[in-house]
Amino acid sequence: MSDTVNEKSDGSPPLCDPVTLEIIRGAVAAAQAEMEALLERTAISAFIREKKDFYTALFDADGVMAVGSMVPIFGDMTTPVLEKFPAETMQPGDLYWYNDCYGSKGAVSHSNDQVLLAPVFKDGRLCAFVMSWAHFADIGGIHPGSISPDATEIFQEGIIVPPTKLISAGVTNETALEIFHRNSRFPDQSIGDMRALMASVDLGVRRIGEIVGRFGADVLADALSQLLVRTRKLVREKLAETFDYGTYSFTDAIDTDGHGNGPFKIRFSLTRERAEDGDDRFIFDATATDDQAPGPVNFLMNRGVPGMALGLFYLGGDPAQVCNAGGPNALDEVKLREGSLLKPTFPAPLGMRGLTTMRVLSAINGLVNVAGGKAPAANSAYVITIMRGNFRDEDDGQLKRFLLADGIGVGYGARPNADGIDAVYFVAQENYPVEFLEVGYPVRLRRYGIVENSGGAGKFRGGCGIIREYEILAEDMMLAVRIDSVKNPPWGIHGGMGGGSGRVTVNPGLANERVLKPLSDGNRLTRGDILRMETGGGGGYGHPFDRAADRVLADVLGGFVSTDAAERLYGVVIRDGALDTAATAALRENRPETKAFHRQEYVDVLA
């Protein structure tokens, strides 16, 4: 560790020595993991328990995130609470709650996500905050699930909870909870998930309290400060290595908002300049991004998100490093434009901001690549299906309501030294197992596997998407679906080709086959219908002819690439399941020319 990290601003040695720092880092990470494990074990709804759509974090006494999950979307989670409930008014046993997207300036980015925040005290001193955050299945709104392409304002996406003191010195505001649960169409799930979320925070408070009791408040504060400084210093060093002085720009796009509008362009610039004091300044600018959408694909991007995404890229999954506010703090300025897709004006809808979030992350990768860095090619945006309807109970024959929100994995972009990841939903979250779906919902899975040829061709292949075929066993069902990257597929880079697009088909191959709009709601299905979901793949990295022929053969034998695509895109000839070495060598002598990026065709710049 550098002297800068190990030394206070006055030159005196730190309270927390390097060995103790690593012990505290591990202890805090263990507490965070235990909080997440408790949530996973005790939540009721599938989106938390099986999909694992939850996050936890620890903040220092000033509310700065010191240790968080490896997720590139965290913003400033504590300020919304501290602005309404100053730290000096807090006491042991307090718990604060919100899901207000606009009130939190995008710290929470759609209303289904509930945030609980609790202070940690030791001997009357505020030492830290702990947070748990999870996606609730239904909080009211225009349709079951509270998320729909039909939405045109956030009021149609469920109840909005401003920062609220849920527990005051150990006494719970039961009335506030009753109001919240009364707005859910599935209150038993809502009640169970809130109890799990509250238990997770309570566990975090106890575990962090134990750490304070062992090491002392001053040592913990110094350790958290060192972790923040360490991350910020590392990210700024990496930014300086990637970005020379000047301005670098990149443009990406999402297809539509579900209301016939689009595409919507996301335009980023990053400028490195020298300040008057000689220090570097890094300025992230998103003001050229298109205007907000009438539909719910707006992403109210907290100012901390770009730095968090860049920070996680530069940390590279190193277990010795910590995801914290050091990433956002590495950027000196983040510019957003009011009324744009990334800073929409209240009450613009936000429910399906996930597809825009994924494109934002890929656009940041593009920005790094334009500057000469080695970020991955573009990811596809994970797919959401929301099935709502009625099924006949086998025990009593009565019709009962169900809600199945199924997030389906996609292909991620290839990396400079490895293929993209196949069939990933988002970071650590998982696809529902077949057995879970069939036991819990009126569907039967007829097919579940990889979409052949969906990963972009390249020296390193883009990750492949997923195919799922559901047989509908419900009496009736309305389907909402969210697929992006059809008109604007994930881009490949340095000769790598773009990823494949997703699609939704009902009754494929039958006389009544129909293809659904990729971002749509109100699609009616009935018992016996077959729903086929195919998700997109990630972009490739490097010229496809540079991929080792035996790896292409393995892809063909594994069902990732067809024999025809192997020959047409990779220049690899496979006959009867074996590599034709001579034919491959002859074919690869005619090497196609490429350009910097590929999206349906090779281009020097994505405009």
Disulfide bonds with the S-S distance in Angstrom:
none
